[in-house]
Amino acid sequence: MKMIRLKIDGKLVVAPEGTTILNAALKAGIYIPHLCYMEMKEVGYKNDCASCRICVVQIKGMNRLIPSCSTPIKEGMEVITNSSEVMHKRRVVLELMLSDHPKDCLICGKNGNCELQKLAISFGIREMRFAGKEGKHDKQHSISITRDITKCIMCRRCETMCGDIQGCGILTGVDRGFNVIVNTAFNKNLLETNCTMCGQCVAVCPVGALYETDNTFKLVEDLMNPKKKVIVQVAPAVRVAIGELFGVAPGIDMTKKLTTALKRLGFDGVFDTNFAADVTIMEEATELKERILSSLKGEKDVKLPLFTSCCPAWVRFVELNYPEFRDNLSTTKSPQQIFGALAKEFWAKEKEIDKKDLVCVSIMPCTAKKYEASREEFVRDGVADVDYSITTRELGRLLKQYNINLLEMPEGEFDLPLGESTGAADIFGRTGGVLEAAARTLYEWISNGKLENLDFVPLRGFEEVRTAEIEVEGINLRVAVVHGLGAARKLLEEIKNGRGHFDAIEVMACKGGCVGGGGQPYHHGDFEIVKKRAEGLQVIDYHKELRESHENPCVIDLYETYLGEANGELAHKLLHTHYIDRKNK
Ligand code: FES
């Protein structure tokens, strides 16, 4: 690789050819403010349309300023990042941007997390010198995501994420000149489009143009209602990220403090989605075993590969784009929905609570889980399995509102029996984890023996698509793990064209899996944060006494005393679902 030598602010910098000035400077410890630019190299995400011009720098010998985020370095180049002219122009650019931006920061969905706000603070903007005309667009709420297009600064990060990375292309620049905005086709509500609700657009939007639809008001009302019993479940990826909102490093397990904090919020039961994840494996591994054995017997129309169905954005993606693969999706409900069904049918009966008076709330790293909870397939006798979901970020806000400092909480435990879990459930929160958990159980069920090494290392990591062969009792299982919907689309096309042959495939819509979900604390493009959260879950798994779902004693008891056989009559009725062809809707 050819190395280029240049000077930035008088400092000699050496970087590979093709590097941008911005990246060379950042690598050398020289900070250049930037806004529209964002890059997550590890997952192939890059937004370098150079639309904001905050990152302008001066090059010796050039009579105009240039954007450092889109200009490659050249041999002998001399860059000045902070001359008076640069500072003045940057400030004017920022002031112009603010001139037509709404000034309602106090009630903005990204207040405190807005990158434009941070720039205004660091530039010490105290008054508006330019009175700009402001665009006016109504806020648009969907069950998962709220859009406030008036706040859009045309950075196009969401467009790149939705189109190039997720392969969905729902958000795109429309109109011309001053009126240009990023919008859906015909200004449709996201729910009326092919949007999967994954929330990755929310995760990268630097301002308040996209944010999660807030359910905390609903929750506060329910918690105050003496006629309601309100219980909560916590997804695995939440516990290794919620600490970030209180200044803790990503990946640190906050489970024990979190359970106490949730009890202080006033929940009548604090449970673990992990319990339901272990049940998911009981059902999904049973399904996979049945399909594989049927296929080995030569039965026709066996739907393989089996696709995991825990990720609601992925499920919606299939329903909208590839309904011909609907029957390949595992019919097992996601852990969120399995928990809700068990809470409303099993736990409510045990506690003699009318399920109509029981409010089941979930805390999820994901915006699509709000949508999933609202799907009508998950309503029985007029009662939803899960009433609503709140994201990790919403929970962080709520705890602060209630003056509950997570860090000061004494350690507590989840309530039983729906709070018991194995390490297999913890890894559901990272890419590859669901398949690894299923493989641990399936291996033992097929071999009737004990698995010596529980770590299926080839399924781990962050490569877009990872494949492996697992040999058990002479059967060769071909499996794949995919993260990111764009990558999933490519794999589906391969399978459609007869080029990919697998028995099971795990797909997670978000890069890194749920730890990188659209409802997690903002990582502002630093994928290392997502990796640390994934490592955190792995550490929890390693330290669990039991690491295989079928060994969870409370799950065993549930099947023995209530459900009967996995995928048996009652289990199928409560814990399985069906999918809808939404392509033509
Ligand atoms: Fe370079 Fe926006 S960050 S133009």
Boltz pocket constraint, residues with backbone or C-beta under 6 A from the ligand:
constraints:
  - pocket:
      binder: B
      contacts: [[A, 33], [A, 34], [A, 35], [A, 36], [A, 37], [A, 49], [A, 50], [A, 51], [A, 52], [A, 53], [A, 54], [A, 55], [A, 56], [A, 67], [A, 68], [A, 69], [A, 70]]
      max_distance: 6.0
